[in-house]
Amino acid sequence: MFSVSAINRFLAPCGVLANVRTVQISAVDFAARKGTREKARKAKVKKVVEKIGFIRHDMRNKDKLNLNLINKHIDDSWKQVPVDNCWVGKYYKWKIYTTEEAILCHRETHHPSMYNLPNAPLYAHIELNMQAEKITRFVDNFQRMVAIPHKFPTTENRNIIVFAKGQDVLKEASDAGATLVGGVELIKEIQNGDLQLSEYPFILAHPNILPDLVVIRGLLKKSKFPNPRNGTLGVNMAEMIEKYSHGIQYSAEKDEYQKDFGSIVACVGTLQMDVKCLEQNLSALLSDVNSMRPKREGKFITRVLLKSPPSGETLKIDPFLYVPEEGKVTPNRKGKAAVEELEEESDEENETRTAVNNG
């Protein structure tokens, strides 16, 4: 930038006096309007990188692989029936044994001259069709405890804690085999951290203590809080304790890739038990599983196999001797069934609410 006096000095020898205004000829950095840069900065979309743990190289992008998955629902109804006692298994139907025949076959393989495990556990492998009423919906995974007529020893943790008021109820629970019984004082011990609930997988309660039990609801998992629907809240303490002490606990889980295929593995007894006792335990298990059947036509239980480790022998039985093969629901009956189910749920909620109010 040149001043007026400097220009006049330059032009004076020429006899010219310039009346020149000051002119700004340097570069100007105009500031942006307030908030413009901030708005532009906010407009940029930030890429959020989700941090995940270490994944093995053979497990990366596993869900993106286009695998030709095999249908796990095995249907061999179209195959021939073998005419003699020697055949190639994959070309013929699976042989169906009676429950008694399957147990006797497993006893032979566990004889002292072979595996030498005469009292090995007998497992029922139950396959399910998890398809719900709609094609795009599937039955959720579920876990249940079923009472059985003939108990057997198990290695599972069956510690039971019972909450109740009244000496008579507490004595009944203690005599029935509960691990720990108590009332309000036991709830205070849990609040103070003197008692760890993780040691007790089953928590039962009498309705008369339910209002006091609400204060530790946050310390209990939702599945552990006593509820009449799963049989952990009731007045018949001896029956509930017997069920959770010696019943069969099982869980049904959907396959990771084939959502309409579910499976259950549950022990129904040991091989040294009477055949009729094992069959009755199996019948109780299948009846309880079938009670979770969705309201649609078709099979829910598709196949049942009996196994007894360490033997790899798998024997197929007919489950429909103990439960109905197919559920048939007409459109009118379907709507009525849904209404009845809602009425049953509301009745259970009313009973629980009444128990809380009455204390």
Backbone torsions as a table, in degrees:
resi	resn	phi	psi	omega
1	MET	NA	134.8	-179.8
2	PHE	-109.9	138.4	178.0
3	SER	-82.3	166.3	-179.4
4	VAL	-65.7	-40.2	-178.7
5	SER	-64.9	-36.2	179.5
6	ALA	-67.8	-36.7	178.8
7	ILE	-68.7	-40.8	179.4
8	ASN	-63.4	-38.1	178.5
9	ARG	-66.1	-31.3	179.9
10	PHE	-74.0	-36.3	-177.0
11	LEU	-92.7	-6.3	-176.5
12	ALA	-61.3	-44.0	178.9
13	PRO	-58.7	-23.3	-178.8
14	CYS	-87.7	-2.7	-178.3
15	GLY	75.2	21.2	-178.8
16	VAL	-117.5	127.5	175.3
17	LEU	-107.6	124.7	-175.9
18	ALA	-100.0	134.0	173.8
19	ASN	-104.0	83.5	-171.8
20	VAL	-109.6	135.2	175.3
21	ARG	-78.4	159.0	176.8
22	THR	-70.3	128.2	-178.4
23	VAL	-117.7	130.1	178.0
24	GLN	-90.2	110.3	-177.9
25	ILE	-112.3	1.9	177.7
26	SER	-80.9	162.8	-179.8
27	ALA	-68.3	140.2	-178.5
28	VAL	-115.6	131.5	177.6
29	ASP	-106.3	93.6	-177.6
30	PHE	-73.4	135.5	178.3
31	ALA	-76.2	144.3	177.4
32	ALA	-72.2	158.9	177.9
33	ARG	-61.6	150.1	-176.4
34	LYS	-60.4	125.9	177.3
35	GLY	94.4	-8.3	-177.4
36	THR	-67.0	-47.4	-179.2
37	ARG	-67.2	-36.1	180.0
38	GLU	-65.0	-40.2	177.7
39	LYS	-65.4	-39.6	179.0
40	ALA	-65.6	-35.2	179.5
41	ARG	-68.1	-39.1	179.1
42	LYS	-70.6	-26.9	-178.1
43	ALA	-71.8	-19.9	179.0
44	LYS	-68.8	133.5	-179.8
45	VAL	-85.8	122.1	-179.9
46	LYS	-86.8	133.4	177.4
47	LYS	-88.0	116.2	-179.4
48	VAL	-90.1	119.1	179.7
49	VAL	-95.7	115.5	-178.8
50	GLU	-80.0	124.6	-178.8
51	LYS	-84.6	129.8	179.4
52	ILE	-127.9	161.0	179.8
53	GLY	-75.1	-175.9	-178.0
54	PHE	-68.5	134.5	178.5
55	ILE	-124.1	130.5	178.1
56	ARG	-61.6	151.8	-176.0
57	HIS	-62.7	-31.2	-178.8
58	ASP	-82.4	-4.3	179.5
59	MET	-106.7	-7.9	-178.3
60	ARG	-72.6	139.3	-179.6
61	ASN	56.5	32.0	-178.7
62	LYS	-67.2	-34.6	-178.7
63	ASP	-73.5	-14.0	-179.4
64	LYS	-91.7	-8.5	-178.9
65	LEU	-72.7	136.6	179.2
66	ASN	-91.5	82.9	-176.6
67	LEU	-92.0	144.8	174.9
68	ASN	-88.2	88.6	-175.9
69	LEU	-75.2	142.0	179.4
70	ILE	-88.3	135.2	178.1
71	ASN	-66.4	122.2	-175.6
72	LYS	-82.3	-10.6	173.9
73	HIS	-79.1	105.4	-176.3
74	ILE	-87.0	122.4	178.0
75	ASP	-123.0	106.3	179.8
76	ASP	-110.0	22.0	-177.7
77	SER	-65.6	-22.5	-178.1
78	TRP	-84.9	-8.5	-177.4
79	LYS	-83.3	163.9	-178.4
80	GLN	-79.3	159.6	175.1
81	VAL	-93.6	129.5	-179.0
82	PRO	-63.4	141.8	-176.9
83	VAL	-98.5	-9.6	177.8
84	ASP	-135.0	-168.3	-176.2
85	ASN	-99.8	19.4	178.6
86	CYS	-143.9	114.8	-177.9
87	TRP	-155.0	161.4	175.8
88	VAL	-84.3	118.0	-169.7
89	GLY	-58.2	-38.8	-173.7
90	LYS	-72.8	-11.7	-179.5
91	TYR	-99.8	-3.6	-176.7
92	TYR	-133.0	167.8	178.3
93	LYS	-66.2	150.3	172.7
94	TRP	-64.9	138.7	175.6
95	LYS	-73.7	135.1	179.6
96	ILE	-102.3	122.3	179.7
97	TYR	-99.0	156.5	165.9
98	THR	-76.9	162.3	-179.6
99	THR	-60.7	-39.9	179.6
100	GLU	-64.2	-44.4	179.3
101	GLU	-62.3	-40.8	-179.5
102	ALA	-64.6	-40.4	179.9
103	ILE	-66.5	-41.8	179.6
104	LEU	-65.3	-36.0	177.3
105	CYS	-65.0	-41.0	178.4
106	HIS	-68.2	-33.9	177.4
107	ARG	-64.2	-34.9	178.9
108	GLU	-65.9	-42.2	-178.8
109	THR	-71.9	-23.4	-179.7
110	HIS	-98.7	14.2	178.2
111	HIS	-62.8	153.1	177.8
112	PRO	-54.4	-24.7	179.1
113	SER	-79.7	-8.2	179.3
114	MET	-121.4	-99.2	-179.0
115	TYR	-77.2	-20.9	179.8
116	ASN	57.9	44.6	175.2
117	LEU	-132.6	70.8	-174.0
118	PRO	-65.8	-20.1	-178.5
119	ASN	-111.3	34.8	-179.8
120	ALA	-67.9	151.2	178.6
121	PRO	-71.2	148.9	177.7
122	LEU	-109.1	122.7	-176.5
123	TYR	-109.8	140.4	173.2
124	ALA	-104.3	121.4	176.1
125	HIS	-101.0	110.2	-174.4
126	ILE	-107.8	127.1	177.6
127	GLU	-105.0	137.7	-173.0
128	LEU	-124.5	150.9	169.0
129	ASN	-98.2	104.0	-172.6
130	MET	-83.8	12.1	178.3
131	GLN	-64.8	129.5	179.4
132	ALA	-89.3	-163.1	-177.3
133	GLU	-66.0	-36.8	176.8
134	LYS	-97.5	152.9	-176.9
135	ILE	-64.9	-33.6	-176.0
136	THR	-87.8	0.1	-178.3
137	ARG	-113.8	152.1	-179.4
138	PHE	-136.2	154.5	179.1
139	VAL	-67.0	134.3	178.5
140	ASP	-70.5	155.2	173.4
141	ASN	-59.2	141.9	179.9
142	PHE	-139.9	154.3	179.5
143	GLN	-132.8	131.7	-174.7
144	ARG	-141.9	164.5	173.9
145	MET	-123.4	128.8	-177.3
146	VAL	-119.1	135.4	176.5
147	ALA	-76.7	139.7	-178.1
148	ILE	-122.6	152.0	-178.3
149	PRO	-74.2	-24.8	-175.3
150	HIS	-128.6	111.3	-177.1
151	LYS	-81.2	160.2	179.9
152	PHE	-148.7	156.6	-178.7
153	PRO	-67.5	144.7	179.7
154	THR	-138.6	155.7	-179.4
155	THR	-95.3	2.1	-179.0
156	GLU	-75.0	155.8	175.3
157	ASN	-76.7	113.7	-177.8
158	ARG	-117.1	33.0	176.7
159	ASN	-66.6	133.5	-176.2
160	ILE	-126.1	131.2	174.1
161	ILE	-112.1	134.9	-175.4
162	VAL	-121.4	129.4	175.1
163	PHE	-107.5	129.3	179.7
164	ALA	-164.5	165.6	174.9
165	LYS	-116.6	144.5	178.6
166	GLY	101.4	132.8	-177.5
167	GLN	-65.3	-34.7	-178.8
168	ASP	-65.6	-43.4	-179.3
169	VAL	-67.9	-40.6	179.8
170	LEU	-65.8	-38.1	178.7
171	LYS	-67.7	-38.7	177.8
172	GLU	-62.0	-42.1	179.9
173	ALA	-67.8	-39.7	180.0
174	SER	-66.9	-41.3	179.3
175	ASP	-68.0	-27.4	-178.9
176	ALA	-76.7	-12.9	176.2
177	GLY	114.0	16.2	178.2
178	ALA	-67.8	142.5	-179.3
179	THR	-71.6	-41.2	-178.3
180	LEU	-146.4	132.6	178.8
181	VAL	-126.8	153.2	179.6
182	GLY	177.6	175.9	-178.9
183	GLY	-122.8	-128.6	-176.2
184	VAL	-64.4	-38.0	-179.7
185	GLU	-63.7	-32.5	177.7
186	LEU	-70.2	-35.5	176.9
187	ILE	-64.8	-39.4	178.7
188	LYS	-66.0	-36.1	176.9
189	GLU	-62.5	-38.8	178.8
190	ILE	-68.2	-39.2	178.4
191	GLN	-63.5	-36.7	-179.0
192	ASN	-80.8	-7.2	179.7
193	GLY	84.1	12.4	179.9
194	ASP	-79.9	-14.5	-178.7
195	LEU	-130.3	128.7	179.9
196	GLN	-95.1	118.9	-179.2
197	LEU	-74.5	-14.7	-179.2
198	SER	-64.6	-19.0	180.0
199	GLU	-80.6	-8.7	-175.7
200	TYR	-121.6	101.3	-178.4
201	PRO	-71.3	-19.5	-177.5
202	PHE	-124.1	128.8	-179.0
203	ILE	-122.9	118.0	179.9
204	LEU	-114.5	156.7	-178.1
205	ALA	-151.9	152.5	173.1
206	HIS	-93.0	144.7	-178.0
207	PRO	-58.2	-23.2	-176.2
208	ASN	-71.4	-12.0	179.6
209	ILE	-112.2	4.3	-175.9
210	LEU	-60.5	-41.4	177.6
211	PRO	-59.5	-36.7	179.0
212	ASP	-75.8	-23.5	-176.5
213	LEU	-78.1	-16.3	-177.2
214	VAL	-64.0	-26.8	-175.8
215	VAL	-67.3	-22.1	178.8
216	ILE	-108.1	20.0	179.5
217	ARG	-61.6	-36.7	179.8
218	GLY	-68.5	-25.7	179.0
219	LEU	-80.6	-17.9	179.4
220	LEU	-97.1	146.0	171.9
221	LYS	-70.2	155.8	-177.9
222	LYS	-59.7	-36.1	-179.0
223	SER	-73.8	-18.4	-177.0
224	LYS	-94.5	-18.7	-177.7
225	PHE	-66.5	130.9	-176.2
226	PRO	-53.6	133.6	-176.0
227	ASN	-146.9	133.7	179.7
228	PRO	-66.3	-21.5	-178.1
229	ARG	-68.1	-38.0	179.1
230	ASN	-98.9	9.5	173.1
231	GLY	79.7	21.7	178.8
232	THR	-104.3	0.2	176.5
233	LEU	-130.8	121.1	-178.4
234	GLY	-179.2	176.7	-177.2
235	VAL	-96.2	-21.5	-179.5
236	ASN	-89.4	84.9	-174.2
237	MET	-67.7	-39.1	-177.5
238	ALA	-61.7	-42.1	-179.4
239	GLU	-67.0	-42.1	-180.0
240	MET	-65.2	-42.5	-178.9
241	ILE	-66.8	-38.8	177.8
242	GLU	-62.8	-39.8	-179.0
243	LYS	-65.4	-44.9	-176.1
244	TYR	-84.5	-13.6	177.2
245	SER	-85.2	-38.3	-172.5
246	HIS	-126.7	6.2	-179.6
247	GLY	-77.7	178.2	178.2
248	ILE	-100.6	120.3	175.8
249	GLN	-97.0	129.1	-178.4
250	TYR	-142.4	161.6	177.3
251	SER	-138.9	138.5	177.3
252	ALA	-104.2	128.4	-177.1
253	GLU	-130.1	138.0	177.4
254	LYS	-76.6	153.0	175.3
255	ASP	-70.3	148.9	-176.1
256	GLU	-63.4	-36.2	-175.7
257	TYR	-107.0	-34.9	-179.9
258	GLN	-106.1	96.0	-171.2
259	LYS	-67.9	-20.4	-179.0
260	ASP	-89.5	7.3	179.0
261	PHE	-114.4	124.5	177.3
262	GLY	-127.5	159.7	-178.0
263	SER	-144.0	152.3	177.8
264	ILE	-134.9	135.6	173.0
265	VAL	-124.4	118.3	-176.4
266	ALA	-142.4	142.5	178.0
267	CYS	-87.1	130.8	-178.5
268	VAL	-107.6	-2.7	179.5
269	GLY	152.7	-165.8	177.8
270	THR	-119.0	159.7	-172.8
271	LEU	-66.7	-22.4	179.7
272	GLN	-80.0	-9.0	176.7
273	MET	-70.5	158.3	177.9
274	ASP	-62.2	144.0	-177.4
275	VAL	-59.5	-41.4	179.7
276	LYS	-64.2	-36.9	179.0
277	CYS	-66.0	-42.9	177.6
278	LEU	-63.9	-39.8	-179.9
279	GLU	-66.0	-38.1	178.6
280	GLN	-68.6	-38.3	175.7
281	ASN	-63.3	-41.7	178.7
282	LEU	-64.2	-40.5	179.1
283	SER	-63.2	-41.8	178.0
284	ALA	-63.2	-40.1	179.3
285	LEU	-64.6	-47.6	-178.2
286	LEU	-65.1	-36.7	178.7
287	SER	-65.1	-39.2	179.5
288	ASP	-69.1	-40.6	177.5
289	VAL	-63.0	-42.0	-178.5
290	ASN	-66.7	-21.0	177.5
291	SER	-68.5	-15.6	177.6
292	MET	-93.0	10.0	-179.1
293	ARG	-59.7	132.9	174.9
294	PRO	-70.8	156.9	-177.1
295	LYS	-81.8	77.0	177.8
296	ARG	-148.5	167.8	176.2
297	GLU	-81.9	156.9	177.8
298	GLY	103.9	178.2	-177.0
299	LYS	-78.9	146.7	169.2
300	PHE	-105.9	-53.0	171.1
301	ILE	-85.0	120.2	-175.5
302	THR	-101.5	-33.7	-178.0
303	ARG	-158.6	145.8	177.9
304	VAL	-131.6	128.6	179.1
305	LEU	-121.1	142.9	176.2
306	LEU	-107.8	126.7	179.0
307	LYS	-131.1	156.0	178.2
308	SER	-146.0	96.3	179.4
309	PRO	-59.2	153.1	4.5
310	PRO	-84.5	5.9	179.9
311	SER	-69.1	140.6	177.1
312	GLY	-91.4	6.3	-178.0
313	GLU	-70.5	130.4	-179.2
314	THR	-119.8	119.4	-176.2
315	LEU	-116.6	128.7	-177.8
316	LYS	-91.5	137.0	176.8
317	ILE	-122.9	170.0	179.5
318	ASP	-96.8	106.4	-178.6
319	PRO	-74.1	-15.7	-173.6
320	PHE	-82.6	6.9	167.5
321	LEU	-78.8	-15.6	-175.5
322	TYR	-116.0	-23.8	180.0
323	VAL	-135.4	158.2	176.8
324	PRO	-62.7	143.5	-176.7
325	GLU	-73.1	-44.5	-176.7
326	GLU	-133.9	144.3	174.7
327	GLY	-96.5	129.3	-179.2
328	LYS	-114.6	120.5	-178.3
329	VAL	-126.5	115.1	175.6
330	THR	-78.3	159.8	-178.9
331	PRO	-56.5	-43.2	179.3
332	ASN	-67.1	-43.5	-179.8
333	ARG	-65.7	-33.0	-179.9
334	LYS	-61.8	-46.6	178.3
335	GLY	-65.0	-38.6	178.4
336	LYS	-65.6	-39.3	179.0
337	ALA	-63.0	-39.6	179.4
338	ALA	-64.5	-40.5	178.3
339	VAL	-64.2	-42.7	179.1
340	GLU	-62.6	-38.5	179.4
341	GLU	-64.8	-42.2	178.6
342	LEU	-64.7	-37.3	178.5
343	GLU	-65.4	-39.8	178.2
344	GLU	-63.9	-42.0	179.4
345	GLU	-64.0	-42.1	179.6
346	SER	-66.2	-35.7	176.9
347	ASP	-63.1	-41.7	179.0
348	GLU	-64.5	-40.6	178.6
349	GLU	-65.6	-38.9	178.3
350	ASN	-64.9	-39.0	177.9
351	GLU	-63.0	-43.3	179.6
352	THR	-64.5	-42.7	-179.3
353	ARG	-65.2	-38.6	177.9
354	THR	-64.9	-40.5	178.5
355	ALA	-62.9	-39.6	179.5
356	VAL	-66.3	-42.7	-178.2
357	ASN	-68.6	-38.7	-179.5
358	ASN	-74.6	-26.8	-179.7
359	GLY	66.4	NA	NA
